[in-house]
Amino acid sequence: MIEEKMDIPAPIIELPQTPTLTTLMTTFCSPSSTPKIMQDTIHALTHEIISTAKSHDKSLTQSPTTMIPILRGALPMFVAAQPLLPATSCILARCSKKKGTQDVVVDWLGRRPFPPESDDGKIVVLDTIIATGDTVVKLCEELWEMSGERPRSVVVLCTYAAPEALKRVARCPVVEYVVVGRRAEWCDERGYLVPYTNGDIGDKIYGVVWRNNGKPVVAEGEDVKSVLSGVQSLLVENGGLWKLTEDGLAIEREIQFSGFKEAWTFMEQVADTAAKHHHHPGWTNVYNKVSIRWTTHHPKGLTNLDVVMAQLCDSYV
């Protein structure tokens, strides 16, 4: 990942450390905060952040803005910020990264911000937590490239961030300035901010994802015994190469090839087979890595066809 750097980094503006902010951040990090309390807290923090940003940048009070909340954690920030800024619009970006790596994938869930529409105005990126900085830096790199290298054209707003990560973001040439609710003391070796938020921030905001206790969910109308037998034979714990998703509705595998050409050849084989069977995977490709998932949507769950398609994938590697 290449980080463009400028001689003078963008300014980093931290909210005044008032008793009100201290109370909000204590609640934000508390292990006992419910999803409703977390969302209310992020709304209040966002009000403070927007107020500070407006004081620094008068254009935010006069012209349209296009907000990019980094999913899923920044959605409460967007909900709170929208009525505080004039003529706002929204572009969705989902960023995913494996813990312990710098491999970030940005998915634009709709149109991209560049080239801009005539009424887009200033672009404002929202992120609840910036720990290592990998995610927001990758997003800013993409914005820099797709903008035609327009310097200082994006604003970044966040509630809680590591000092070193903020410096990385400020060095991105596309960033005009950064506003942060509070700086953490540091980011630990696992990628978590200290003081700790005491839990995955997404789970704290929305509630813990429902778990299926590792049991496959067989689609209605299928031969349950046959599907379960097929799925079990594919799983890593039984000597296979596939993993069951937490909800039990799908099986997935990540495959690493020697290069992009080999990965593409594999994907072409799978695509041809999928077309013949009228059954298509969910997948992503980053250079020589392919992540592939099989499930059936109607009816929902795993079927014998999912098993067959996974077995064919194994035969193509």
C-alpha positions as CSV (number, residue, x, y, z in Angstrom):
1,M,0.0,0.0,0.0
2,I,1.5,3.3,-1.2
3,E,1.0,6.3,1.0
4,E,1.4,9.6,-0.8
5,K,3.0,12.2,1.4
6,M,3.2,16.0,1.3
7,D,5.7,18.3,3.0
8,I,3.1,19.8,5.3
9,P,0.4,17.3,6.7
10,A,-3.2,18.3,7.0
11,P,-4.2,19.8,10.4
12,I,-5.6,17.5,13.0
13,I,-8.2,19.2,15.2
14,E,-9.1,17.6,18.5
15,L,-12.3,18.5,20.4
16,P,-11.8,20.6,23.6
17,Q,-11.5,18.1,26.4
18,T,-14.5,19.2,28.4
19,P,-16.3,17.3,31.2
20,T,-19.1,16.6,28.7
21,L,-16.7,15.0,26.3
22,T,-15.1,13.0,29.1
23,T,-18.5,11.6,30.1
24,L,-19.4,10.7,26.5
25,M,-16.1,8.9,25.9
26,T,-16.4,7.0,29.2
27,T,-19.8,5.8,28.0
28,F,-18.4,5.1,24.5
29,C,-15.7,2.8,26.1
30,S,-17.9,1.2,28.8
31,P,-18.4,-2.5,28.5
32,S,-22.0,-2.1,29.9
33,S,-23.2,0.3,27.2
34,T,-26.1,-1.1,25.2
35,P,-26.5,-0.6,21.4
36,K,-29.1,2.2,22.1
37,I,-26.7,3.9,24.5
38,M,-23.8,3.6,22.1
39,Q,-25.8,5.0,19.2
40,D,-27.0,7.9,21.3
41,T,-23.4,8.6,22.5
42,I,-22.1,8.6,18.9
43,H,-24.9,11.0,17.9
44,A,-23.9,13.4,20.7
45,L,-20.2,13.0,19.8
46,T,-21.0,13.7,16.2
47,H,-22.8,16.9,17.1
48,E,-19.7,18.1,18.9
49,I,-17.4,17.1,16.0
50,I,-19.6,18.8,13.4
51,S,-19.7,22.0,15.5
52,T,-15.9,22.0,15.7
53,A,-15.6,21.4,12.0
54,K,-17.9,24.2,11.1
55,S,-15.9,26.6,13.3
56,H,-12.8,25.6,11.4
57,D,-14.3,25.5,8.0
58,K,-17.1,28.0,7.2
59,S,-17.8,26.4,3.8
60,L,-19.5,23.5,5.7
61,T,-22.3,25.9,6.7
62,Q,-22.8,27.3,3.2
63,S,-22.3,24.6,0.5
64,P,-23.6,21.0,-0.1
65,T,-21.6,18.1,1.3
66,T,-21.4,14.5,0.3
67,M,-20.7,12.2,3.2
68,I,-19.0,8.8,3.0
69,P,-19.7,6.8,6.1
70,I,-17.3,3.8,6.3
71,L,-19.6,0.8,7.0
72,R,-20.7,-0.4,9.3
73,G,-19.5,1.6,12.3
74,A,-20.0,5.1,10.9
75,L,-23.7,4.9,10.1
76,P,-24.7,6.4,13.4
77,M,-22.4,9.3,12.6
78,F,-24.1,9.8,9.3
79,V,-27.6,9.8,10.9
80,A,-26.5,12.5,13.4
81,A,-24.5,14.6,10.9
82,Q,-27.1,14.7,8.1
83,P,-29.4,17.3,9.6
84,L,-26.5,19.4,10.8
85,L,-25.1,20.1,7.3
86,P,-26.8,21.8,4.3
87,A,-28.0,19.7,1.4
88,T,-26.2,16.5,2.3
89,S,-26.0,13.4,0.1
90,C,-24.4,10.0,0.9
91,I,-22.1,7.5,-0.9
92,L,-21.6,4.2,0.8
93,A,-18.2,2.5,1.1
94,R,-17.6,-0.8,2.9
95,C,-14.0,-1.5,3.9
96,S,-12.8,-4.9,5.1
97,K,-9.5,-5.9,6.6
98,K,-8.2,-9.0,8.3
99,K,-6.9,-8.3,11.8
100,G,-3.1,-8.3,11.9
101,T,-2.7,-7.5,8.2
102,Q,-2.7,-4.3,6.1
103,D,-4.8,-5.9,3.4
104,V,-7.8,-3.6,2.9
105,V,-10.5,-4.0,0.3
106,V,-12.8,-1.0,-0.5
107,D,-16.3,-1.9,-1.9
108,W,-18.2,1.1,-3.4
109,L,-21.9,0.1,-2.9
110,G,-23.2,2.4,-5.6
111,R,-21.6,5.3,-7.5
112,R,-18.2,6.6,-6.7
113,P,-17.5,10.2,-5.6
114,F,-15.3,11.1,-8.6
115,P,-16.0,12.4,-11.1
116,P,-18.4,14.4,-8.8
117,E,-22.0,15.3,-9.6
118,S,-22.6,19.0,-10.0
119,D,-24.3,19.2,-6.6
120,D,-22.0,17.0,-4.6
121,G,-20.0,19.8,-2.8
122,K,-17.3,18.9,-0.3
123,I,-16.6,15.2,0.4
124,V,-16.7,14.3,4.1
125,V,-15.5,10.8,5.2
126,L,-16.9,9.5,8.5
127,D,-15.3,6.8,10.6
128,T,-16.1,5.9,14.2
129,I,-12.7,4.5,15.1
130,I,-9.3,4.8,13.5
131,A,-6.9,2.3,15.1
132,T,-4.1,1.5,12.7
133,G,-5.3,3.9,10.0
134,D,-5.0,1.2,7.3
135,T,-8.7,1.4,6.3
136,V,-9.2,5.1,6.1
137,V,-5.8,5.6,4.4
138,K,-6.7,3.0,1.8
139,L,-10.0,4.8,1.2
140,C,-8.2,8.2,0.9
141,E,-5.7,6.7,-1.5
142,E,-8.5,5.6,-3.8
143,L,-10.1,9.0,-3.5
144,W,-6.8,10.6,-4.4
145,E,-6.4,8.4,-7.5
146,M,-10.0,8.7,-8.8
147,S,-10.1,12.5,-8.2
148,G,-7.2,12.9,-10.6
149,E,-4.9,13.7,-7.7
150,R,-6.8,16.7,-6.4
151,P,-5.0,17.8,-3.3
152,R,-6.8,18.7,0.0
153,S,-10.3,17.9,-1.3
154,V,-11.6,15.6,1.4
155,V,-12.4,16.1,5.1
156,V,-12.1,13.2,7.6
157,L,-14.2,13.2,10.8
158,C,-13.9,10.5,13.5
159,T,-14.8,10.0,17.2
160,Y,-11.8,8.1,18.5
161,A,-8.4,7.5,17.0
162,A,-4.8,6.5,17.7
163,P,-2.2,9.3,17.4
164,E,0.0,7.5,14.8
165,A,-3.0,6.6,12.7
166,L,-4.1,10.3,12.7
167,K,-0.7,11.3,11.5
168,R,-0.9,8.8,8.6
169,V,-4.3,10.1,7.6
170,A,-3.1,13.7,7.8
171,R,-0.2,12.8,5.4
172,C,-2.7,11.7,2.7
173,P,-2.6,14.5,0.1
174,V,-6.3,14.3,-0.6
175,V,-7.1,15.2,3.1
176,E,-7.8,18.8,3.8
177,Y,-8.1,18.4,7.6
178,V,-9.1,15.8,10.3
179,V,-11.4,16.4,13.2
180,V,-11.3,13.8,16.0
181,G,-13.4,13.5,19.2
182,R,-10.5,12.2,21.3
183,R,-7.1,10.7,20.7
184,A,-6.4,7.3,22.2
185,E,-3.1,6.7,24.1
186,W,-2.0,4.2,21.5
187,C,-3.0,1.2,19.3
188,D,-1.9,-2.1,20.7
189,E,-0.2,-4.9,18.7
190,R,-3.6,-6.5,18.0
191,G,-5.0,-3.4,16.4
192,Y,-7.1,-2.2,19.4
193,L,-7.2,1.3,20.8
194,V,-6.0,2.0,24.4
195,P,-8.0,2.8,26.5
196,Y,-10.0,-0.1,25.2
197,T,-13.5,0.2,23.8
198,N,-14.2,-3.2,25.5
199,G,-15.6,-5.0,22.5
200,D,-15.9,-4.9,18.8
201,I,-17.3,-1.5,18.0
202,G,-19.8,-2.8,15.4
203,D,-21.1,-5.3,17.9
204,K,-21.4,-2.6,20.6
205,I,-23.4,-0.3,18.2
206,Y,-25.7,-2.9,16.6
207,G,-25.6,-5.9,19.0
208,V,-23.7,-9.1,18.7
209,V,-24.3,-11.1,15.6
210,W,-26.5,-14.1,16.1
211,R,-24.4,-17.2,16.2
212,N,-25.5,-20.6,15.0
213,N,-23.2,-22.7,17.2
214,G,-21.4,-24.1,14.2
215,K,-24.4,-26.0,12.7
216,P,-25.1,-26.0,9.0
217,V,-28.6,-24.7,8.1
218,V,-30.1,-26.9,5.3
219,A,-32.5,-25.2,2.9
220,E,-36.1,-26.2,3.0
221,G,-37.0,-29.1,0.7
222,E,-33.5,-30.6,0.6
223,D,-32.5,-34.0,1.7
224,V,-31.1,-33.0,5.1
225,K,-29.0,-36.1,5.7
226,S,-27.4,-35.9,2.3
227,V,-26.6,-32.1,2.5
228,L,-25.2,-32.4,6.1
229,S,-23.0,-35.3,5.1
230,G,-21.7,-33.4,2.1
231,V,-21.0,-30.2,4.0
232,Q,-19.3,-32.0,6.9
233,S,-16.9,-33.7,4.4
234,L,-15.8,-30.3,3.1
235,L,-15.1,-28.7,6.4
236,V,-11.5,-28.0,7.7
237,E,-12.1,-29.8,11.0
238,N,-12.9,-33.0,9.0
239,G,-9.9,-32.7,6.7
240,G,-11.5,-30.5,4.1
241,L,-10.7,-27.0,3.0
242,W,-13.9,-25.1,3.7
243,K,-15.3,-23.2,6.7
244,L,-18.9,-22.8,7.8
245,T,-20.0,-19.2,8.2
246,E,-21.1,-18.2,11.7
247,D,-24.8,-18.2,10.7
248,G,-24.5,-21.7,9.3
249,L,-26.0,-20.6,5.9
250,A,-22.9,-20.8,3.8
251,I,-19.5,-22.5,3.3
252,E,-16.5,-20.4,2.3
253,R,-12.8,-20.8,1.4
254,E,-9.9,-18.5,0.6
255,I,-7.5,-19.8,-2.0
256,Q,-4.1,-18.3,-2.8
257,F,-2.6,-18.9,-6.2
258,S,0.9,-18.3,-7.5
259,G,-0.2,-15.2,-9.3
260,F,-3.1,-13.2,-10.8
261,K,-3.2,-15.1,-14.0
262,E,-3.7,-18.4,-12.2
263,A,-6.4,-16.8,-9.9
264,W,-8.2,-15.5,-13.0
265,T,-8.1,-18.9,-14.8
266,F,-9.7,-20.5,-11.7
267,M,-12.4,-17.8,-11.6
268,E,-13.2,-18.3,-15.3
269,Q,-13.5,-22.1,-14.7
270,V,-15.9,-21.5,-11.8
271,A,-17.9,-18.9,-13.8
272,D,-18.4,-21.3,-16.7
273,T,-19.5,-24.1,-14.3
274,A,-21.8,-21.7,-12.4
275,A,-23.5,-20.6,-15.6
276,K,-24.2,-24.2,-16.5
277,H,-25.6,-25.0,-13.1
278,H,-27.5,-21.6,-12.8
279,H,-25.9,-21.2,-9.4
280,H,-23.4,-18.5,-8.7
281,P,-20.9,-17.8,-5.8
282,G,-20.2,-14.8,-3.7
283,W,-16.6,-14.0,-4.2
284,T,-13.8,-11.4,-4.1
285,N,-10.4,-11.3,-5.8
286,V,-7.4,-9.4,-4.7
287,Y,-4.4,-10.2,-7.0
288,N,-3.6,-13.8,-6.3
289,K,-6.2,-14.5,-3.6
290,V,-9.8,-15.6,-4.2
291,S,-12.3,-15.7,-1.4
292,I,-15.4,-17.8,-2.5
293,R,-18.6,-18.6,-0.7
294,W,-21.5,-20.9,-1.6
295,T,-25.0,-20.6,-0.3
296,T,-28.6,-20.8,-1.6
297,H,-30.9,-17.7,-1.2
298,H,-34.2,-19.2,-2.3
299,P,-34.9,-21.2,-0.2
300,K,-32.3,-19.9,2.2
301,G,-29.6,-22.2,3.4
302,L,-27.3,-24.9,2.1
303,T,-28.2,-27.4,-0.6
304,N,-26.6,-30.3,-2.4
305,L,-25.8,-27.9,-5.3
306,D,-23.6,-25.8,-2.9
307,V,-21.8,-29.0,-2.0
308,V,-21.3,-30.0,-5.6
309,M,-20.0,-26.5,-6.5
310,A,-17.5,-26.4,-3.6
311,Q,-16.2,-29.9,-4.6
312,L,-15.8,-28.6,-8.2
313,C,-13.9,-25.6,-6.9
314,D,-11.5,-27.9,-5.1
315,S,-10.9,-29.9,-8.3
316,Y,-10.0,-26.7,-10.2
317,V,-7.2,-25.7,-7.8
